[in-house]
Amino acid sequence: MKLSGSVAVVTGGAKRLGRAVVLALTERGARVLVHYGKSADAAAETVAEARRRGGEAASFQADLTDEAAVHQVIPAARNRFALVDILINSASIFERGSFTDTTSAGWDRHFLINLKVPWLLSQDFAAQVEAGRTGKIINLGDWRGLRPGTDHFAYTMTKVGLHGLTQAMALALAPNIQVNYLALGAMLEPEGGGVDMRRIIARVPAGRLGGEEAVVSAMLFLLTEDFVTGETLVVDGGRSLV
Ligand SMILES: NC(=O)c1ccc[n+]([C@@H]2O[C@H](COP(=O)([O-])OP(=O)(O)OC[C@H]3O[C@@H](n4cnc5c(N)ncnc54)[C@H](OP(=O)(O)O)[C@@H]3O)[C@@H](O)[C@H]2O)c1
């Protein structure tokens, strides 16, 4: 796929990795709908930065726990720009909890935002990709989705599910839509701090956090190579090997 002239939706695009993806896409000529939930100021700043760099972007608010609002996201991009070519499912929640103390409500919240919403958005996205056009879905996952641990229990289970969803959708949406999964390691410090990053980095063979650039370059490969689908690109500095 050629990124120039394409239309993309990035969920959770106001900040952090989503923001980096938005700017990488707009710099390459894509027009991007920056979806956000609560981060209105950050979304406005991301749109302004994309425009300052010569790109085209617009922001759109939707609470992803509201199914009616979820179904407004793809139409919003279509109305603002044109048919949508790229869906980046980045929005996610990441709450602590073990097997024992994860609550039913916490489980449901994670599964709604991290797994059901990517599927609902993918349905809406696929329905408007016309025959003969190419579409791309990239799901931002986690290496823990391939090798589950016991911390962040509900989160991890959603990323296991998202990995399976990626493969099933790659089959369901072939041949014109490619669906791939980024299995990320520790890329950024969690928002709000409170985590001993030295302890986390000590377990990463690369000896550092991945940063935004690693996500962007892996994503650009998956967006521009049309023969790769249902694939998992592990971007974790070797963390899943130890
Ligand atoms: N950062 C890492 O090191 C890392 C590591 C492994 C995997 N990942 C994956 O990579 C992706 C991006 O990571 P990140 O750290 O940049 O993301 P993040 O900061 O955890 O979250 C991204 C955005 O999700 C949105 N969101 C959450 N609940 C929402 C809701 N109910 N309605 C609307 N939006 C909602 C939030 O938007 P608002 O702020 O606008 O509400 C938030 O800014 C995630 O899928 C994450 O699981 C990241």
The ligand as an SDF file (V2000), in Angstrom:
LIG
                    3D

 48 52  0  0  0  0  0  0  0  0999 V2000
    3.7000    1.6040   26.0110 N   0  0  0  0  0  0  0  0  0  0  0  0
    4.2700    0.4020   26.0190 C   0  0  0  0  0  0  0  0  0  0  0  0
    5.4370    0.2380   26.4500 O   0  0  0  0  0  0  0  0  0  0  0  0
    3.5030   -0.7880   25.4800 C   0  0  0  0  0  0  0  0  0  0  0  0
    3.9990   -2.0850   25.7060 C   0  0  0  0  0  0  0  0  0  0  0  0
    3.2970   -3.1750   25.2210 C   0  0  0  0  0  0  0  0  0  0  0  0
    2.1160   -2.9710   24.4880 C   0  0  0  0  0  0  0  0  0  0  0  0
    1.6650   -1.7020   24.3000 N   0  0  0  0  0  0  0  0  0  0  0  0
    0.3940   -1.5200   23.5540 C   0  0  0  0  0  0  0  0  0  0  0  0
    0.5380   -0.4640   22.6150 O   0  0  0  0  0  0  0  0  0  0  0  0
   -0.6570    0.3270   22.5730 C   0  0  0  0  0  0  0  0  0  0  0  0
   -0.3340    1.7940   22.8600 C   0  0  0  0  0  0  0  0  0  0  0  0
    0.3270    1.8760   24.1080 O   0  0  0  0  0  0  0  0  0  0  0  0
    0.3900    3.2600   24.9100 P   0  0  0  0  0  0  0  0  0  0  0  0
    1.2140    2.9900   26.1190 O   0  0  0  0  0  0  0  0  0  0  0  0
    0.7530    4.3560   23.9880 O   0  0  0  0  0  0  0  0  0  0  0  0
   -1.1670    3.4040   25.2760 O   0  0  0  0  0  0  0  0  0  0  0  0
   -1.8870    3.9380   26.5710 P   0  0  0  0  0  0  0  0  0  0  0  0
   -1.2550    5.2050   26.9560 O   0  0  0  0  0  0  0  0  0  0  0  0
   -1.9620    2.8490   27.5860 O   0  0  0  0  0  0  0  0  0  0  0  0
   -3.3880    4.1270   26.0420 O   0  0  0  0  0  0  0  0  0  0  0  0
   -3.6710    4.6660   24.7860 C   0  0  0  0  0  0  0  0  0  0  0  0
   -4.9800    5.3800   24.8130 C   0  0  0  0  0  0  0  0  0  0  0  0
   -6.0910    4.4780   24.9550 O   0  0  0  0  0  0  0  0  0  0  0  0
   -7.1980    5.3280   25.1140 C   0  0  0  0  0  0  0  0  0  0  0  0
   -8.3220    4.7090   25.8120 N   0  0  0  0  0  0  0  0  0  0  0  0
   -8.3090    3.8640   26.8770 C   0  0  0  0  0  0  0  0  0  0  0  0
   -9.5760    3.6260   27.2790 N   0  0  0  0  0  0  0  0  0  0  0  0
  -10.4050    4.3240   26.4470 C   0  0  0  0  0  0  0  0  0  0  0  0
  -11.8060    4.5070   26.3580 C   0  0  0  0  0  0  0  0  0  0  0  0
  -12.6720    3.9150   27.2110 N   0  0  0  0  0  0  0  0  0  0  0  0
  -12.2890    5.3160   25.3850 N   0  0  0  0  0  0  0  0  0  0  0  0
  -11.4510    5.9440   24.5560 C   0  0  0  0  0  0  0  0  0  0  0  0
  -10.1240    5.8160   24.5690 N   0  0  0  0  0  0  0  0  0  0  0  0
   -9.5950    5.0190   25.5150 C   0  0  0  0  0  0  0  0  0  0  0  0
   -6.7240    6.5280   25.9410 C   0  0  0  0  0  0  0  0  0  0  0  0
   -7.1500    7.7000   25.2700 O   0  0  0  0  0  0  0  0  0  0  0  0
   -7.4840    9.0730   26.0830 P   0  0  0  0  0  0  0  0  0  0  0  0
   -6.2110    9.3930   26.8290 O   0  0  0  0  0  0  0  0  0  0  0  0
   -7.8240   10.0320   25.0220 O   0  0  0  0  0  0  0  0  0  0  0  0
   -8.6320    8.7590   27.0040 O   0  0  0  0  0  0  0  0  0  0  0  0
   -5.1940    6.3630   25.9460 C   0  0  0  0  0  0  0  0  0  0  0  0
   -4.5190    7.5650   25.7080 O   0  0  0  0  0  0  0  0  0  0  0  0
   -1.6220   -0.3060   23.5760 C   0  0  0  0  0  0  0  0  0  0  0  0
   -2.5040   -1.1640   22.8880 O   0  0  0  0  0  0  0  0  0  0  0  0
   -0.7150   -1.0900   24.5140 C   0  0  0  0  0  0  0  0  0  0  0  0
   -1.3570   -2.1990   25.0930 O   0  0  0  0  0  0  0  0  0  0  0  0
    2.3230   -0.6130   24.7770 C   0  0  0  0  0  0  0  0  0  0  0  0
  1  2  1  0
  2  3  2  0
  2  4  1  0
  4  5  1  0
  4 48  2  0
  5  6  2  0
  6  7  1  0
  7  8  2  0
  8  9  1  0
  8 48  1  0
  9 10  1  0
  9 46  1  0
 10 11  1  0
 11 12  1  0
 11 44  1  0
 12 13  1  0
 13 14  1  0
 14 15  2  0
 14 16  1  0
 14 17  1  0
 17 18  1  0
 18 19  2  0
 18 20  1  0
 18 21  1  0
 21 22  1  0
 22 23  1  0
 23 24  1  0
 23 42  1  0
 24 25  1  0
 25 26  1  0
 25 36  1  0
 26 27  1  0
 26 35  1  0
 27 28  2  0
 28 29  1  0
 29 30  1  0
 29 35  2  0
 30 31  1  0
 30 32  2  0
 32 33  1  0
 33 34  2  0
 34 35  1  0
 36 37  1  0
 36 42  1  0
 37 38  1  0
 38 39  2  0
 38 40  1  0
 38 41  1  0
 42 43  1  0
 44 45  1  0
 44 46  1  0
 46 47  1  0
M  CHG  2   8   1  16  -1
M  END
$$$$
